[in-house]
Amino acid sequence: MNKRGFTLMELVVYMAILGVVVIVAGQAFSNSTKHGMKSKSMLVANQVAEDVGILIRDDIAQMGVKSFVEEGDADAFDNKFSLHSKVYMNENTDKSSFKYEHNKNGIGRDVLSFRRIKVKEDGSFYRVEEIEWGLDASRTLYRSCQTIEGTADSLECPKTTKTRVSLAENVEKFVLTPSKPDSDIGESTIFPLAAEQGKFKLIPRTDPSKGLLTVSKNPAVAAQAITLSGFSTNYSPDGNGGSVTAYHQVFVGSTSSSDASWTSAAKFNFLKDQTYELRFKMPYNEDASRMFRPNKDHMTVGFKKVDDGGVIDCRNIPETFIFPPETEDGEATHVIRFTPQENVTNAMLAFTFAFYSPTVGGGSLTIRDVEVRSVTDERFKFDKDYVPSTSAEKMKVRAFKMELHVLRNGADGKVEMVIPVPSNGTVEL
C-alpha cells in the first residue's frame, strides 16, 4: 500500500484548478443572477408602462365629450339634453377642449390638458372636468383633475385646485404627438352605397306627447342635400329657458328607406376597436339660422338604438354638438371619428335640434354629403414637433400618438400606441 501523501506541487496544482472552477462557477451564477434581475426589471418596466398607457388611452379618448341629459328626467334620453360652455378652454378665443405643450419640462416631456363632461350611468350631468397628463422635471408621470363646474369630488377632482397623483417614477419619455391632416388615410365608404350616388333621406321622428315635433324637408325625397325648416322654439321671455318643451329629430335613411317611419332609417353595424368616421357638410343659409347661439341653442348628431321601445344613445359612440357656419365662407366638412369598445349592431344616425333663441327657429338648416366610412388608423400622419395652436388646427386633430418609456434598474419598458379622439371638442369659430 502506497502511504505517500500529496507533494507540495500537487497540492498547489489542485488548489489552482479548484480556484478556476470556483471563479467560473461564481461568474456564471453572477451573470445568471444579473440576467434574472434585468429580465425581472424589464418585465416590471413594461407592465408599468402598459398599465399607465391604458389609463392615458381611456382618458384621452373622452376628450371633448360635452353632451349630457338633465338629471332626474324619467325620459332623459328622449328630450333632455344640454351643453356646458365651460367644456371649452376659452369660450371667446379658443373653442377647443385641449391644450398641448410640447417639451414643456424638457425634451420628451410633454403636457396635455383637456376638458370633458363627466356623466352618471344614466347619462345625466355630473361635472365638467379638466384633466392634465404630464411628465415633470423629476421624471415623474402625473395625472391631475380639477372640477370646472358641477359636483366636485373633494379627493379625486376638487374645485379649488388640481389634485395631482403620481402614477410612475423614473419615466424617461412621455410624448403625445397630435395627428396632422393626411389625404392618404385609408378609407372605405359604407354609407351611402355607390349605387345611391351620394343621396340620402332625412326621416322625422314625431311624438307630440314627448315634445317631438315634425319638421319640413326640401326636397322631400332622397337627395345629396336636404334643407330643414319649420322649427319650434323653447324661448322664454324671462330668459330662463331651462326646459325642453319642443324639439326635432331626423334620422338618416338610404334611398330605399320608407318615408313613413323613422325606424326604417339606415342601420349601421360597427366592429369593436375599428375606427369609423361620420362626415357631412352644413352650408351657410342667409336667414334666421344666423342667430344660432352655441351656448344656448342645441344641435347634435349621434347614433341611436331602440331599446325596450325607447330611443337611447349607442354606448361608446358619443353624441356630438355641432354648429352652423356664421359666415358665407365658413362652411366646413364636419368629421367625427369614433372607435367603439364593443360591437354595435343596428345603430341609426340622427340629428337632434332644440332652439331657445326667439328667432332662430324661423330659419333653415341644410345638411348635405352625409357619409359614414371605416378608417385605417395606421395611416395617421404624425410629425414629432407638430404643435396645433389655432382652433382651426386643433379641429383637425383626430388622434394622438403616445410614446411612454419607463426605467426600472436600467431596464427600459416601452409602450407606443395611437389613440383616436372621436370628438376633440373643437368647433369652428
VEXKE-438485 format. One line per 4 residues: their letters; for each residue x, y, z of C-alpha. Coordinates in steps of 0.2 Angstrom, whole numbers. Each point is the difference from the previous one (the first is absolute). Layout:
A = X:Y:Z; ...
//
This chain:
MNKR = 0:0:0; 7:17:-5; -1:11:15; 8:15:-9
GFTL = -10:16:2; -2:15:-12; 16:9:-4; 0:19:1
MELV = -1:2:-19; -15:-11:-1; -9:9:13; 4:17:-8
VYMA = -7:-7:-17; -15:-7:8; -4:17:9; 3:9:-17
ILGV = -12:-11:-9; -13:2:14; 1:19:0; -3:0:-19
VVIV = -15:-10:2; -7:10:14; 3:17:-9; -8:-7:-16
AGQA = -15:-7:10; -1:16:10; 0:11:-16; -13:-11:-8
FSNS = -11:2:15; 3:19:1; -5:2:-19; -15:-11:3
TKHG = -5:10:15; 3:17:-10; -10:-7:-15; -14:-5:11
MKSK = -1:16:9; 1:10:-17; -14:-11:-7; -10:3:15
SMLV = 3:19:-1; -5:0:-18; -16:-10:4; -4:13:14
ANQV = 4:15:-12; -11:-7:-14; -14:-4:12; 0:18:7
AEDV = 1:7:-17; -14:-10:-6; -11:3:15; 2:19:0
GILI = -2:0:-19; -17:-8:1; -5:14:13; 6:14:-12
RDDI = -9:-8:-15; -16:-1:9; 1:18:6; 5:8:-16
AQMG = -13:-10:-10; -13:10:10; 7:17:-5; -13:13:-4
VKSF = -15:-10:5; -13:13:4; -18:-7:-3; -10:-5:15
VEEG = -18:-2:6; -8:9:14; 0:-9:17; -17:-7:6
DADA = -8:-1:-17; -10:-16:-1; 1:0:-19; 17:8:0
FDNK = 7:-8:-16; -15:7:-10; -2:18:4; 13:7:13
FSLH = 17:5:-6; 11:15:2; 17:7:-2; 13:8:12
SKVY = 11:14:-8; 12:-3:13; 6:-16:-10; 10:12:-11
MNEN = 17:6:5; -5:18:-3; -18:4:-6; 5:16:-9
TDKS = 16:-4:-8; 3:-19:0; -15:-11:-3; 11:-16:2
SFKY = 0:-11:15; 19:-3:1; 16:8:3; 16:-8:-6
EHNK = 18:5:6; 14:-8:-9; 16:-3:10; -6:11:14
NGIG = 11:-8:13; 14:-5:-11; 2:-10:-16; -12:-15:0
RDVL = -10:7:14; -17:6:-7; -15:6:9; -18:-2:-6
SFRR = -15:9:9; -18:-3:-6; -18:2:6; -15:-12:-1
IKVK = -17:-3:7; -1:-13:14; -17:-9:0; -9:-12:11
EDGS = -5:-17:-6; -17:6:-6; 9:14:-11; -5:14:12
FYRV = 13:14:3; 12:-2:14; 14:13:-3; 12:8:-12
EEIE = 17:-6:3; 17:6:-5; 13:-14:-1; 19:2:-2
WGLD = 13:-13:-4; 18:5:0; 18:-5:4; 8:12:12
ASRT = 18:5:2; 3:-14:13; -5:-13:-13; -16:-4:9
LYRS = -16:-3:-10; -15:8:7; -19:2:-2; -10:14:7
CQTI = -18:4:0; -10:16:4; -19:3:0; -4:15:-11
EGTA = -19:-1:3; -12:-12:8; 2:-12:15; 18:-1:6
DSLE = 8:-15:8; 11:7:14; 13:-13:-1; 1:-5:-19
CPKT = -6:16:-9; -2:15:11; -5:17:-5; 12:12:8
TKTR = 16:-9:-6; 6:-14:-11; 3:-17:9; 16:-7:-6
VSLA = 4:-18:1; 17:-8:-5; -3:-15:-10; 18:-5:-5
ENVE = 18:5:5; 16:-1:-10; -10:3:-17; 13:4:-13
KFVL = -12:6:-14; -18:5:-1; -5:7:-17; -18:3:-6
TPSK = 1:5:-19; -16:7:-7; -4:-6:-18; 0:11:-15
PDSD = -12:-1:-15; 5:-13:-12; -10:-2:-17; 8:-18:-2
IGES = -9:-7:15; -7:-17:-5; -19:1:0; -15:-10:-7
TIFP = -18:8:-1; -13:-11:8; -14:13:-2; -7:5:-12
LAAE = 3:-14:-12; 8:4:-17; -17:-4:-9; -9:14:10
QGKF = 12:13:-7; 2:9:16; -19:2:3; -8:-3:17
KLIP = -16:4:9; -5:9:16; -14:-8:9; -9:10:14
RTDP = -4:-9:16; -16:8:8; -8:-3:17; -9:16:6
SKGL = -3:-8:18; 19:1:2; 2:17:-9; 7:-8:-16
LTVS = -7:10:-14; 0:-2:-19; 11:10:-11; -1:5:-18
KNPA = 12:-7:-13; 5:6:-17; 1:-10:-11; -11:-13:8
VAAQ = 9:-14:-9; 17:-7:0; 14:13:-5; 18:4:3
AITL = -6:16:10; -16:2:10; -6:16:8; -10:0:16
SGFS = -11:14:6; -16:3:11; 9:-2:16; -8:4:17
TNYS = 8:9:14; 1:-1:19; 3:18:2; -5:7:17
PDGN = -3:19:2; 8:-1:17; 16:-7:-7; -1:-15:10
GGSV = -2:-13:-14; 4:-14:12; -12:-13:-7; -2:-9:-17
TAYH = -19:1:-5; 3:-2:-19; 14:-7:-10; 3:-9:-17
QVFV = 9:-16:-5; 4:-7:-17; 7:-17:-4; 12:-3:-15
GSTS = -7:-13:-12; 5:-8:-17; -9:4:-16; -11:-16:3
SSDA = -5:5:18; -18:3:3; -5:18:2; -14:-5:11
SWTS = 10:-7:15; 16:6:8; 4:-18:5; 3:-4:-18
AAKF = 16:11:1; 16:-8:-6; 7:-12:13; 19:0:3
NFLK = 11:-14:8; 16:5:7; 14:-12:6; 10:1:16
DQTY = 16:10:0; -3:5:-19; 1:18:-3; -14:9:-10
ELRF = -4:17:-6; -16:10:-2; 1:14:-13; -12:13:-6
KMPY = -1:18:-5; -11:14:6; -1:15:-11; -3:18:5
NEDA = -18:6:-2; -4:18:-2; -15:0:13; -4:-1:18
SRMF = 11:-15:3; 14:13:1; -7:4:18; 5:-17:6
RPNK = 9:1:17; 12:-14:4; -2:2:19; -19:0:-1
DHMT = -6:-8:-16; 3:-19:-1; 4:-10:-16; 7:-17:2
VGFK = 4:-15:-11; 2:-18:6; -4:-18:-1; -16:-7:8
KVDD = -7:-17:4; -18:-6:4; 0:-8:17; -16:-6:8
GGVI = -10:12:-11; 11:15:5; 13:9:-9; 17:0:8
DCRN = 18:5:-5; 12:-13:-6; 13:-4:13; 18:5:-3
IPET = -6:11:-15; -2:17:8; -13:12:-6; 8:16:-7
FIFP = -5:18:0; 1:9:-17; -3:18:-5; -5:8:-17
PETE = 13:12:-8; -1:18:4; 6:7:-16; -1:-4:-19
DGEA = 17:-7:-1; -1:-9:17; -7:-17:-7; 11:-14:5
THVI = -1:-19:-1; -5:-7:17; 11:-15:4; -4:-10:15
RFTP = 11:-15:4; -5:-14:12; 7:-17:5; -13:-11:9
QENV = 7:-11:15; -13:-13:-4; -10:-6:-15; -15:11:-5
TNAM = -14:-7:-10; -15:9:-8; 5:18:4; -9:14:-8
LAFT = 7:17:-3; -10:15:6; 1:19:0; -9:8:15
FAFY = -5:19:2; -6:10:14; -1:19:-1; -1:13:13
SPTV = 3:16:-10; -16:10:-4; 4:1:-19; 11:-14:-5
GGGS = -14:-13:-2; -6:10:-14; 15:-4:-10; 6:-15:-10
LTIR = 14:-12:1; 7:-10:-14; 9:-17:2; 9:-7:-15
DVEV = 13:-13:-5; -3:-12:15; 13:-14:0; 5:-14:12
RSVT = 17:-8:-3; 11:-12:8; 18:6:3; 17:-8:1
DERF = 8:7:16; 18:-4:-6; -1:13:-13; 0:15:12
KFDK = 13:13:-4; 11:5:15; 14:13:0; 10:-1:16
DYVP = 1:19:3; -17:4:-6; -10:12:12; -18:5:-5
STSA = -2:18:6; -16:6:-8; -18:-6:2; 0:-4:-19
EKMK = 16:-11:3; -7:-8:15; -16:-5:-9; 10:-11:-11
VRAF = 8:-10:13; -8:-17:0; 13:-10:10; 15:1:11
KMEL = 15:-12:-1; 7:-4:17; 17:-5:4; 4:-5:18
HVLR = 17:-7:6; 2:-5:18; 16:-5:9; 2:-13:13
NGAD = 18:-5:6; 7:4:-17; -13:-9:-10; -11:10:-12
GKVE = -19:-4:-1; -8:8:-16; -18:2:-6; -5:9:-16
MVIP = -18:1:-6; -11:11:-10; -15:7:9; -15:6:-11
VPSN = -10:14:7; -18:-1:-6; -4:18:4; 14:11:6
GTVE = -12:13:5; 4:13:-13; -12:10:-10; 3:12:-14
L = 1:19:5
//
